[in-house]
Amino acid sequence: MADTLVQVTLPEMGESVAEGSIVEWRKRVGDFIAEGEPLVDVTTDKVDVEVPAPASGVITSLHGDEGQSIAVGALLAEIDTSASAAAGNGATNGAAKAAAAPAAPAGPPKIVDVTLPEMGESVTEGSVVEVRVKVGDAVAAGDPLVDVTTDKVDVEVPAPAAGVITEILVAEGQTLAVGAVLMRLDENAAVSSAPAKSAPAAKPAASAAPVTAPARSGPLAASHQAQRVARKLELDLTAVRGTGPDGMVLRGDVAAAVGNGSARAASASKGAPQPPLGADVKRTPLQGPAAALVGYMEQSLSIPTATSFRTLGVDVLDARRRELNAAIKAAKRNEKISFTHLIAFAIVQAASEMPFVTYSFRSENGKPTRVEPGVHLGLAVDSERKDGTRFLVVPVIKNADKLD
């Protein structure tokens, strides 16, 4: 039984991703699952991923609840592969027979293009940081070939198949569009006698005074991972010398700066303490990209706000205001409807239809949390004190959307 039990662990998803949160289990204990079939959806602060089954069989245990955060390498599930035959997995048996067949002799060259993959709908290009192979190198499927950086994430481009590198079309520092060909490999060159994967060559030791790229005269450029590490360590990136393309600060540059003491702590001002929330206020813990977005929103507080002005016709609004005031007067009441009343009413209606405009964010138990307080309307009122001085006060109408 132990020999047929396969463990499913949370895979590595980038060198700076240390954990993920379970979003949804696709299978339950006792379910049959085929090799490669999605088992669980996991979200991180960079990307949402599906974890596939590494083998066919019956699921014997699941580890972790939906919403739970787990570390990379942690056990997710166990699969009994001895149960695959009983489940009628004919495709698996066919694949096993095909695998047992003797390897075919090497044929004519089978060239495979290695292209820059899609890295998000808003990412259109990337810069080559390092080419890890050279022409003539034998690689296995999945081996990292090129390190690429974008304005959002640093990625390793893997080999799509086993083979021998026949052509390299890029140079370090070059910027390429998504879909561009990076290199080519001959898949048939490694069929007859695939050599054992050799250990990566050790990089030469860094000298005491490494040569770094010249300082940029324009805005500071830093990879997404470098920014994340710097924020976590509260470091000032302007003190870090970049060695990436065009002087870009990479994650390794931040680590080196911490090691030699050249980076200084950023003098980030601490915000005012968060006010307590009532027990009736809805709280929603955030995970994955949504949680990462909160961090960027907090950064936006240091960016000056802009006001947009629009000129709108208010003829219909004014006509309606006059009708309401005429009706109030006919009822022998002293109130009057102003434009402020109608605009306030429109704001409440709009906030009810689009409640996300009322959301705010805070940290609870070390996790970003979205706060949904409801619709509360504040109106600035010019008031007069007894001594004749004037002041501005903003009374708040709680739960205005629930009032008549």
C-alpha positions in Angstrom: 0.0 0.0 0.0 2.8 2.4 0.9 4.5 1.9 -2.4 1.3 2.9 -4.3 0.6 6.0 -2.2 1.5 9.2 -4.0 1.8 12.5 -2.0 0.6 15.7 -3.6 2.4 18.8 -2.3 2.1 22.5 -3.0 4.6 23.2 -5.8 7.0 26.1 -6.0 5.5 29.1 -7.8 8.4 31.5 -7.9 11.3 32.1 -5.6 9.5 34.8 -3.6 6.3 32.9 -3.2 6.4 31.1 0.2 2.8 30.1 0.7 -0.6 29.9 -0.9 -4.2 29.8 0.2 -6.6 27.0 -0.8 -9.5 28.4 -2.8 -11.4 25.3 -3.8 -11.0 21.5 -3.7 -12.0 20.0 -7.0 -12.2 16.4 -5.7 -13.2 14.7 -2.5 -11.8 11.7 -0.6 -12.8 8.5 -2.5 -13.0 10.2 -5.9 -11.0 8.9 -8.8 -8.6 11.4 -10.4 -6.6 11.1 -13.6 -3.0 12.2 -14.0 -2.9 15.9 -14.8 -6.5 16.6 -13.7 -6.9 19.6 -11.5 -7.1 18.7 -7.9 -7.2 22.0 -6.0 -7.2 25.7 -6.8 -4.6 27.8 -4.9 -4.1 31.5 -4.8 -1.0 33.5 -4.0 -0.3 37.2 -3.9 0.9 36.9 -7.5 -1.1 34.3 -9.4 -3.9 31.8 -9.1 -2.9 28.2 -10.0 -4.4 24.8 -10.4 -2.5 22.0 -8.7 -2.8 18.9 -10.9 -2.7 15.2 -9.9 0.8 13.8 -10.4 -0.6 10.3 -11.0 -4.0 8.5 -11.5 -5.7 6.8 -8.7 -8.2 7.3 -5.8 -7.9 10.1 -3.3 -7.4 8.7 0.2 -6.9 12.0 2.1 -7.0 15.7 1.8 -5.0 18.1 4.0 -6.2 21.7 4.5 -9.5 23.5 4.4 -10.7 26.0 1.9 -9.3 29.4 2.9 -6.4 27.9 4.8 -2.9 29.2 4.0 -0.2 26.5 3.5 3.5 26.6 2.9 5.2 25.6 -0.4 6.1 21.9 -0.1 3.3 21.2 2.4 1.2 18.0 1.9 -2.1 18.6 0.1 -3.4 15.2 -0.6 -2.6 11.5 -1.0 -3.5 9.3 -4.0 -3.7 5.5 -4.0 -2.4 4.6 -7.5 -3.2 0.9 -7.1 -6.9 1.8 -7.4 -6.5 3.2 -10.9 -7.1 -0.1 -12.6 -10.2 -0.8 -10.5 -11.5 2.6 -11.6 -11.4 1.6 -15.2 -8.7 4.0 -16.3 -8.1 2.5 -19.7 -6.3 5.6 -20.9 -3.7 5.2 -18.1 -3.1 1.6 -19.0 -2.6 2.6 -22.6 -0.2 5.2 -21.6 1.7 2.7 -19.5 2.0 0.3 -22.4 3.3 3.1 -24.6 5.8 4.0 -22.0 7.1 0.4 -21.8 7.7 0.3 -25.6 11.4 0.6 -26.6 12.5 4.1 -27.5 12.4 4.9 -31.2 15.7 5.7 -32.8 16.5 9.4 -33.4 14.9 10.7 -36.5 15.3 13.9 -38.5 15.6 17.1 -36.4 12.4 18.1 -34.7 12.8 21.8 -33.9 10.7 23.3 -31.1 10.5 27.1 -30.6 10.8 28.4 -27.1 8.7 31.5 -26.9 8.1 34.2 -24.2 4.9 33.0 -22.5 1.9 35.1 -21.5 2.4 36.5 -17.9 -0.9 38.2 -17.4 -3.3 40.1 -19.6 -1.7 43.5 -19.0 1.9 42.2 -19.5 3.0 42.7 -23.1 6.8 42.4 -22.9 9.7 41.4 -20.8 13.4 41.9 -20.5 15.9 39.1 -20.5 17.9 39.0 -17.3 20.0 35.8 -17.8 20.3 33.1 -20.4 21.1 29.9 -18.5 22.1 27.7 -21.4 24.2 27.8 -24.5 24.0 26.2 -28.0 24.7 22.4 -27.7 23.4 22.0 -24.2 21.1 19.1 -23.5 18.0 20.1 -21.4 15.1 18.2 -19.9 11.5 19.3 -20.2 10.9 21.9 -17.5 14.5 23.0 -17.1 14.8 26.8 -16.7 16.3 28.3 -19.9 15.9 32.1 -19.5 15.2 34.5 -16.6 12.8 37.3 -17.7 11.7 40.3 -15.7 8.6 42.4 -16.3 7.0 45.3 -14.4 4.9 42.9 -12.4 6.8 39.6 -11.9 10.1 37.8 -12.5 9.7 34.5 -14.3 11.8 31.5 -15.4 11.0 30.3 -18.9 11.2 26.5 -18.9 12.0 24.1 -21.7 8.8 22.9 -23.3 10.4 19.6 -24.2 13.6 17.6 -23.7 16.3 18.2 -26.4 19.4 20.0 -27.4 19.7 23.7 -27.8 20.3 24.5 -31.4 19.9 28.3 -31.6 19.7 31.2 -29.1 18.0 34.4 -30.5 18.1 36.7 -27.5 20.8 38.5 -25.4 20.7 39.6 -21.8 19.2 43.0 -21.4 17.1 42.7 -24.5 13.3 43.5 -24.3 11.0 41.2 -26.2 7.2 41.0 -26.8 5.1 38.2 -25.5 5.2 35.4 -28.0 8.6 36.2 -29.4 10.9 33.3 -30.1 13.7 33.1 -27.5 15.6 30.0 -28.7 15.1 26.7 -30.5 15.9 23.1 -29.5 16.0 19.8 -31.4 13.7 17.4 -29.6 15.0 14.4 -31.5 18.6 15.0 -30.6 18.1 13.6 -27.1 15.8 10.6 -28.0 18.4 7.9 -28.5 20.7 8.7 -25.6 19.5 11.4 -23.3 22.4 12.3 -20.9 21.8 12.5 -17.2 21.0 16.0 -16.2 24.1 17.7 -15.1 24.3 20.0 -12.1 24.3 23.7 -13.0 27.7 25.2 -13.3 28.8 27.1 -10.3 28.8 30.8 -10.8 32.1 32.6 -10.2 32.4 34.1 -6.8 31.6 37.8 -6.7 34.6 40.1 -6.3 34.9 42.4 -3.4 33.9 45.4 -5.6 31.5 44.1 -8.2 30.9 46.3 -11.3 27.3 47.5 -11.3 25.2 49.2 -13.9 25.4 53.0 -13.9 22.8 54.8 -11.9 19.7 55.7 -13.8 18.9 59.3 -14.4 15.2 58.7 -14.8 12.6 57.1 -12.5 13.8 54.2 -10.4 13.1 50.8 -12.1 12.9 47.7 -9.9 11.5 44.3 -10.6 8.3 43.2 -8.8 10.1 40.8 -6.5 12.7 43.5 -5.6 9.9 45.9 -4.6 8.2 43.2 -2.5 11.4 42.3 -0.6 12.2 46.0 -0.1 8.7 46.7 1.3 8.9 43.8 3.6 12.3 44.9 4.9 11.4 48.6 4.8 14.4 49.4 2.7 14.9 52.5 0.5 15.4 51.2 -3.1 17.0 54.4 -4.2 20.1 53.3 -2.2 20.3 50.0 -4.1 22.5 49.7 -7.2 20.7 47.7 -10.0 22.5 45.1 -12.1 19.5 44.3 -14.3 18.7 45.6 -17.8 19.2 49.3 -18.0 20.1 49.5 -14.3 16.9 47.7 -13.1 17.0 46.7 -9.4 16.6 43.0 -9.1 15.8 40.8 -6.1 19.4 39.7 -5.9 20.5 43.3 -5.8 18.3 44.0 -2.7 19.7 40.9 -1.0 23.3 42.0 -1.8 22.5 45.5 -0.4 21.2 44.0 2.8 24.3 41.9 3.1 26.8 44.6 2.7 24.8 47.2 4.6 24.5 49.7 1.8 20.7 49.8 1.9 19.0 52.0 4.5 15.7 51.7 6.1 13.0 53.7 4.5 11.5 56.4 6.8 8.0 55.3 6.1 5.5 57.2 8.2 3.2 55.1 10.3 -0.4 55.9 9.7 -2.8 56.8 12.5 -4.1 53.8 14.4 -7.2 52.2 12.9 -10.5 53.0 14.7 -12.3 50.1 16.2 -15.1 48.5 14.2 -18.6 47.6 15.5 -19.5 44.0 15.8 -22.2 44.4 13.1 -19.7 45.6 10.4 -19.1 42.9 7.8 -15.4 41.9 7.4 -14.1 39.9 4.5 -10.5 38.6 4.7 -8.7 38.9 1.3 -6.3 36.5 -0.3 -4.2 36.3 -3.4 -4.1 39.1 -6.0 -6.9 40.9 -4.2 -4.7 41.1 -1.0 -1.7 42.2 -3.0 -3.9 45.0 -4.6 -4.5 46.3 -1.1 -0.8 46.9 -0.6 -0.7 48.9 -3.8 -3.7 50.9 -2.8 -2.0 51.8 0.5 1.0 53.0 -1.6 -1.3 55.2 -3.6 -1.9 57.3 -0.5 1.4 59.0 -1.3 0.2 60.0 -4.7 -1.6 63.3 -5.1 -5.3 63.0 -5.9 -6.9 64.5 -8.9 -10.4 66.0 -9.3 -12.4 65.7 -12.5 -15.0 68.3 -13.3 -18.0 67.7 -15.6 -20.7 70.1 -16.9 -24.1 68.5 -16.8 -27.5 69.7 -17.8 -29.9 69.9 -14.8 -33.1 71.0 -16.5 -34.9 67.8 -15.6 -33.6 67.9 -12.0 -34.6 71.5 -11.6 -38.1 70.8 -13.0 -38.5 67.9 -10.6 -37.3 70.1 -7.7 -39.9 72.7 -8.5 -42.7 70.1 -8.7 -41.7 68.7 -5.2 -41.6 72.2 -3.7 -45.0 73.0 -5.2 -46.4 69.9 -3.6 -44.9 70.7 -0.3 -46.3 74.2 -0.4 -49.8 72.9 -1.3 -49.6 70.7 1.8 -48.9 73.9 3.9 -45.5 72.7 5.0 -42.5 74.9 5.6 -39.8 72.6 4.1 -38.1 73.3 0.8 -36.2 70.9 -1.5 -32.8 72.1 -2.7 -30.3 70.7 -5.2 -28.3 69.4 -2.2 -31.2 67.2 -1.1 -31.6 65.7 -4.6 -27.8 65.2 -5.1 -27.6 63.6 -1.6 -30.4 61.2 -2.5 -28.7 60.3 -5.8 -25.5 59.6 -4.0 -27.2 57.2 -1.7 -29.0 55.4 -4.6 -25.7 55.1 -6.5 -23.8 53.8 -3.4 -26.6 51.2 -2.9 -26.3 50.0 -6.5 -22.5 50.0 -6.4 -21.5 49.2 -2.8 -17.9 48.7 -3.6 -17.4 52.5 -3.6 -17.9 52.4 0.2 -15.3 49.7 0.9 -12.2 50.3 2.9 -9.3 48.1 3.9 -7.5 47.4 7.1 -5.2 44.8 8.6 -6.7 42.2 11.0 -4.7 39.4 12.5 -1.9 40.3 10.1 -4.1 39.7 7.0 -5.5 42.4 4.6 -9.3 42.6 5.2 -12.0 44.4 3.3 -14.5 46.4 5.4 -18.0 46.8 4.1 -19.6 49.4 6.4 -22.8 50.1 4.5 -24.0 53.4 3.1 -23.5 56.3 5.6 -24.1 59.8 4.2 -22.1 62.8 5.4 -23.3 66.3 4.7 -21.1 69.3 5.4 -23.1 72.0 7.2 -22.0 75.6 7.8 -22.9 76.4 11.4 -22.7 79.4 13.7 -21.5 79.5 17.3 -23.1 81.7 20.0 -20.3 84.1 19.7 -20.9 84.6 16.0 -18.0 82.6 14.7 -18.7 80.0 12.1 -17.5 76.5 11.7 -18.0 73.4 9.5 -19.5 70.3 10.9 -20.3 67.0 9.0 -23.3 65.1 10.5 -23.5 61.5 9.3 -26.8 59.8 8.5 -26.2 56.2 9.3 -27.6 53.5 7.0 -29.0 56.1 4.7 -29.9 53.5 2.1 -32.4 51.9 4.5 -34.3 55.2 5.2 -37.5 56.2 3.3 
